[in-house]
Amino acid sequence: MSDIINSLHTRKRTGNVPFSEEKNANKYFNVLKAVSNTSLGCMYIADLKTRKLEFISENPLLFSGLSCTEVEKMGYNFFRKYTKKEDLEILKKVSTHGLKFFECLSPEEKKVHTLTYDFHVKYANSVDVLVNHKITPVEICDQGEISKIVCVVSYSMSRNAGNIRIISNLSDSYWKYNLFTGKWVEECKITLKIREIEIIRLYLQGLTIEEIAEQLFVSPSTIKFHRSKLFERIGVKNIIEAISYVISNNLI
């Protein structure tokens, strides 16, 4: 756990934390504990006003091999130093056009929309790692501006960096940022059919086509038919890409 969180816990034990500060901190602790227990991802909370990282759950593999304490001390400088040079422009677009998108949303809407994007972090003695960041506002100041965000970090399921999008589980569409035109484009989410959801779920359990067919009481050729139709609808070539698309777009 980070030095800041440990410090806060110590101050709480000695009674040196003001009630308002303790109340605000407690809003995040349950979220921090829940997300940081995931095995593959990690998360952090950032203060957009101070440009500081207030909490980072431990997962060095997603932060160029550095510990959460090292990254926390660097703050936003970590991204300037360890982001692949070619992807720094992506982070600039996220910082300007990405966060600016939220300005047209109400305070309530801000907290149910997520900004997601992919970029490479440099890793010593290894290849660059393509990671995905999903940013969601968690604290809005009185002026309606975002003051704090929570970011869930994971390995990217895409092939390339970029993929800047604004998504919400409460909307049937999402917004995609075009790095070449500099414009946002609204696109409709694809709704999976029941059979497609069943097939994807069973694939996620590691079942083969024959085993999936047995589970669903159909023939293997029927599974292949539904699978090929799904590939066609979402524009992918294989089941790995299909699973990546479905998870990235929160379709199941």
N, C-alpha and C positions, 0 to 999 in steps of 0.2 A: 504494500500500500504506500502511497506517496508520502513525502515528508509533510506536505501541507495537511493531508488528512490526519496523519499521526499527531501533528501539532494541535489540530483542532480538537481531537479526542483528548489530548492531555489537558488543554485549556478547559474543556468541559468538565473533566474530573476535578479540577481545582477551582471551578466556579468562576473562571475569568472570561467566559464568553457571554456577551450581551444576549438577552433573550431573542432579539430580532435577528442577530447573526446566527444563533443556534437554530432558530426556526427555518431560516432560509437554507442553511446547510442541510438540515434534515430532509428537506424536500428532495434532495438529490441522492442521499445515501441509499435509499431503497433501490433506486434505479441503478446506481453504481454497483451495488452488491449483486443484483440480479444479472446484469449484462456481463460483468467481469467474471462470472462463473462459466461463461461459454468457453469451449475448448479451443476454437479456431480463431475467434475474433477478439477484439478488445475495444475499449472506448475511452473517450476523454471529454472533459468539459472545458470550454474555453470562454474567457471573458473578452468580448469584442472591443470593449472600451480600453482595457489595459493591455490587450494583446498577450495575455498570460494564459497558460494551461493550468487549470486548477486541480485537475485530477486525471491520471492516466492509469488504466489497469495494466497489469504486467503482461507483455507479450513482445519480447525483443525482436522476434522474427518479422514483425510488422513495422518495426521502427529501426531498420538498418542495424540490428544487433545491439542497440543501446537499451539500457534499463529505463524504466519509467522515470526514475529520479533524474537521470541524465537528460532525458528529453524534456522533462518539466523545467529544469533549470535553463534550457535553451529557449523554451517557449516557441514562438513562431519562427525563430532563427533556425530551428531544426529543419523546417520545410525549405528554407532558402538554401541551406547547406547540403541537405541529403536528397533533394528531389533531382531527378535526372534533368540535365540542362534543357533538353528538348521539351520537357513537360512543364517548365516553369511558367510558360505562357498560359497553360491550362489553369494553373492555380491563380494567375492574375485575372483570368476571365471569371473564375468562380468567385473571387473576392469582389469583383466589380459587378458584372452583369448577373451573376448567380444570386448574391445576397440582395442586390437591388431589386430583383424580381419580387421579393417579399414585401416591398414598399407598397405594392398595390393591394395587399391583403389586409384584412382586419386583424386585430390582435388575436382573436380566437382562431382565425384561419391560419395565421402564421404557425401556430403550434401543431397543426395537423398536416402540414406540408413538409416534405423532406427534399433537400438538395443532395443529389448523388452524382459522383464523378469518379473517374479512374486516372491514376497517374503512377509513374514508376519511382520507387525510392532506391537509392544506391545502396549496395550491400558490399561490404569489404570482402575481398577474396571470393566473390560469387557473382552470379548474374544479377541484374537489376530485378526488383520484385514489383510486379504490377499489383497495386492495392486499390481497394474501393473505399471511399469515404461517404458516409450518409449523415448529413447534418440536419438536425431539427432544432428550431428555437425552443428554449425552455423558460426563458425569462424575458419579459418585455418591459421596458421602462415606461414612465408616465407619458412620455412624448410619443409612444407607440413604436419606438425603435427597438431592435433586438439587442439585448445586452449580453445574454449568455446563450450558448448553443451546446447541445450534446452531439457528439460524433461517434458513430459506430464504425470501426475499422475492420476490414476483412480482406482476404485475398480476392482479387477481381475475378469475375467469371467471364470477362470480355477478352478479346484478343489484342485490343489496342487501347491506348490511353485516350482520354477525352470522355465521351458519353455523358455530357453534362445534362442532367434532367431534373425537373421538379415533379415529384409524384405525391399522391395522397390516396390513402385507402378509401377516402370518402368521395372520390371523383371517378368518373368513367373515362376520363382522359388524362393525359399528362403533357408536360411541356418539355420540348427538347431544344437545346441550344446548338445552333449551327456555327461551328468555329470558323467557317469560311465566310459566311454572309454576316455574322454577328447578330443574327436575329433568332428569336424564339419562335418555334413552330408547335402548334397544338396538335396532338395526335390522339386518336381513340385507343383505349386499351382493348386488347383482344380478350374475349371471354371464352374460357375453355369449356368444352362440353363435358358432361359427367363422365363419359367413358374415357375421355382424354385425361381427366384428373385422376381417375382410377389407375390408368396405365402409368402415368408419371409417378404416382405415389408408390406403386409396386416396384418400379424401376429404382426408386430411391431406397427401397428395402433390399436391393441387390438381386432381385429375381430375374431369371432369364425369360425370353419370350414364351417358351414352353410352360414355365412355371406361372407366368402371368395369365396365360390362356387357361390353365387349370383352375386358377383362383377365380377367374371371371366366367368360367363355364362356357368358353367359346374356343374356337380353333386358333392355332398359332397364326394362320393366314389372316384371320379377322383382326388380330392384334397388329399385324404388320400393315393391314389396310388403314386402321385408325392412326397408326404411327406415321405413315407416309402422308396422310391428309393433314396431320398436325404439323409436320415439317413444312409442308407447302403453305399452310396458313400463316406461320410465323417466320418463314423465310430462313430455315436452317437446313443443314445437311445430314446431321446425325443426332443420336439421342443425347449425347453429351452437350451439344449446343442447345438442344431443346430444353434440357433440364436447366442449363445456365440461364436461358431466356425466361423461363417460367419463374425461377427463383428471383432473378434480378428485377422482374417486373411485378413481383408479389401477386402472382396469378393463382397460387394455391396457399 
